[in-house]
Amino acid sequence: MEIIFVLSSILLSFAISLGVGSSTIAIVNFFTAIADGTIEPTERRMMGVTYIILRVAMVAIALMLITQYMLGYVGVATPYFGTTHAVAMGIVTAVLYLNAVLMTYRIMPSTFGPAIQASSWYTLGTLAALIPVGVMAFPLSIFILAYTTAIILFISLINGAMGWLRHRELETQK
């Protein structure tokens, strides 16, 4: 059973890395695509491939977290199971899924959706980076505050970049 925990940890690390990288590519591709004011069919196809990779990463993360939570429940991964870190990973993954569904059905405004996704991916990456240095116990309130701050920061950055690109496009059209 320990080998399952180790393998799920490795796969979880790979999936988070894939998600963080793909999220970064998705943001850069989107900004590049809208820089000229229109998203070309080729650009749309490339972004579609990136979104598929993001979905694969999300499914892998969910499966590996469920596996680890189940192993923790039966006592195999007890040092990890009850930590705030495990709770934080679950919260961020749930937000990632909920936001993705809301964005897919166009319920989540584009002002917030992409920033929530990006900040969630980077938060997962940060949480994964804390494991090797042994940081798995921290106050949940501090985590929620840091996560909320990251979301606000990403909303500011992404919307600021969008506004700058729109302004630049209007200037070039004059």
BELDAFEN-V395402 format. One record per residue. PSI is psi in whole degrees, 0 to 359 (999 if undefined). NEAR is the number of other C-alpha atoms within 8 Angstrom. D_LAST is the distance of its C-alpha to the last C-alpha in Angstrom with 2 decimals. Layout:
# BELDAFEN-V395402
psi=<PSI | PSI>
near=<NEAR | NEAR>
d_last=<D_LAST | D_LAST>
This chain:
# BELDAFEN-V395402
psi=<327 | 324 | 327 | 320 | 316 | 313 | 319 | 326 | 319 | 312 | 324 | 318 | 316 | 316 | 319 | 317 | 316 | 318 | 316 | 314 | 315 | 323 | 318 | 314 | 319 | 316 | 313 | 316 | 318 | 313 | 320 | 318 | 321 | 355 | 327 | 6 | 345 | 151 | 114 | 157 | 321 | 318 | 320 | 319 | 317 | 319 | 325 | 319 | 318 | 319 | 326 | 316 | 320 | 319 | 320 | 315 | 318 | 317 | 316 | 318 | 312 | 314 | 318 | 322 | 317 | 316 | 313 | 321 | 319 | 317 | 322 | 322 | 322 | 1 | 5 | 319 | 44 | 327 | 332 | 325 | 316 | 9 | 159 | 328 | 314 | 320 | 316 | 317 | 318 | 318 | 310 | 320 | 320 | 317 | 319 | 313 | 312 | 314 | 320 | 318 | 314 | 323 | 320 | 318 | 11 | 35 | 321 | 124 | 147 | 347 | 328 | 322 | 303 | 325 | 323 | 318 | 310 | 313 | 327 | 317 | 315 | 328 | 318 | 318 | 319 | 316 | 319 | 324 | 340 | 336 | 309 | 335 | 6 | 17 | 95 | 355 | 120 | 158 | 134 | 326 | 321 | 319 | 312 | 318 | 315 | 318 | 316 | 319 | 318 | 318 | 313 | 318 | 314 | 324 | 315 | 313 | 311 | 315 | 327 | 316 | 320 | 316 | 318 | 317 | 319 | 316 | 316 | 319 | 318 | 321 | 322 | 339 | 345 | 999>
near=<6 | 7 | 6 | 7 | 13 | 8 | 8 | 12 | 10 | 8 | 10 | 12 | 9 | 8 | 12 | 14 | 9 | 11 | 13 | 12 | 8 | 12 | 13 | 9 | 9 | 11 | 8 | 8 | 10 | 9 | 10 | 8 | 12 | 10 | 10 | 8 | 8 | 7 | 9 | 7 | 6 | 6 | 10 | 9 | 8 | 8 | 11 | 8 | 8 | 12 | 10 | 8 | 11 | 12 | 8 | 8 | 12 | 12 | 8 | 11 | 12 | 9 | 8 | 12 | 11 | 8 | 10 | 13 | 9 | 8 | 12 | 13 | 10 | 6 | 7 | 10 | 12 | 9 | 6 | 10 | 11 | 9 | 10 | 11 | 12 | 11 | 9 | 10 | 10 | 9 | 8 | 11 | 13 | 8 | 9 | 12 | 9 | 8 | 12 | 10 | 8 | 10 | 12 | 7 | 7 | 7 | 7 | 10 | 8 | 7 | 8 | 9 | 12 | 9 | 12 | 13 | 12 | 12 | 12 | 14 | 13 | 9 | 11 | 12 | 11 | 8 | 10 | 10 | 8 | 10 | 9 | 7 | 6 | 6 | 9 | 11 | 7 | 9 | 7 | 8 | 6 | 8 | 10 | 8 | 8 | 8 | 11 | 8 | 8 | 10 | 12 | 8 | 8 | 12 | 12 | 8 | 8 | 10 | 9 | 8 | 8 | 9 | 8 | 8 | 11 | 10 | 8 | 8 | 11 | 8 | 7 | 6 | 5 | 4>
d_last=<65.79 | 64.49 | 63.11 | 61.04 | 59.59 | 58.80 | 57.22 | 55.17 | 54.01 | 52.93 | 51.13 | 49.48 | 48.25 | 46.88 | 45.18 | 43.53 | 42.34 | 40.98 | 39.22 | 37.70 | 36.48 | 35.14 | 33.43 | 31.69 | 30.67 | 29.50 | 27.18 | 25.81 | 25.46 | 23.66 | 21.10 | 20.72 | 20.49 | 17.78 | 15.63 | 13.77 | 13.74 | 16.93 | 20.52 | 22.08 | 25.79 | 26.97 | 25.29 | 26.83 | 30.21 | 30.13 | 29.37 | 32.22 | 34.62 | 33.75 | 34.43 | 37.77 | 38.71 | 37.90 | 40.19 | 42.93 | 42.74 | 42.94 | 46.00 | 47.68 | 47.16 | 48.60 | 51.57 | 52.34 | 52.14 | 54.39 | 56.76 | 56.88 | 57.39 | 60.21 | 61.81 | 61.61 | 63.22 | 66.16 | 66.52 | 65.24 | 62.15 | 63.47 | 62.04 | 58.51 | 59.09 | 59.44 | 56.82 | 53.77 | 51.88 | 52.97 | 51.97 | 48.54 | 47.96 | 48.90 | 46.64 | 43.55 | 44.38 | 44.86 | 41.49 | 39.89 | 41.55 | 40.95 | 37.24 | 36.93 | 38.73 | 36.67 | 33.41 | 34.85 | 35.69 | 32.35 | 34.30 | 32.85 | 29.29 | 26.78 | 26.25 | 29.80 | 31.10 | 29.53 | 30.28 | 33.84 | 34.33 | 33.08 | 35.12 | 38.11 | 38.03 | 37.85 | 40.59 | 42.76 | 42.22 | 43.24 | 46.27 | 47.30 | 47.08 | 49.41 | 52.25 | 53.33 | 53.54 | 55.68 | 53.45 | 54.23 | 55.46 | 53.23 | 52.94 | 51.03 | 49.52 | 48.03 | 46.59 | 45.05 | 43.55 | 42.13 | 40.77 | 39.16 | 37.62 | 36.25 | 34.71 | 33.05 | 31.82 | 30.34 | 28.72 | 27.05 | 26.04 | 24.76 | 22.87 | 21.49 | 20.28 | 18.80 | 16.95 | 15.69 | 14.57 | 12.77 | 11.05 | 10.23 | 8.97 | 6.62 | 5.48 | 5.49 | 3.81 | 0.00>
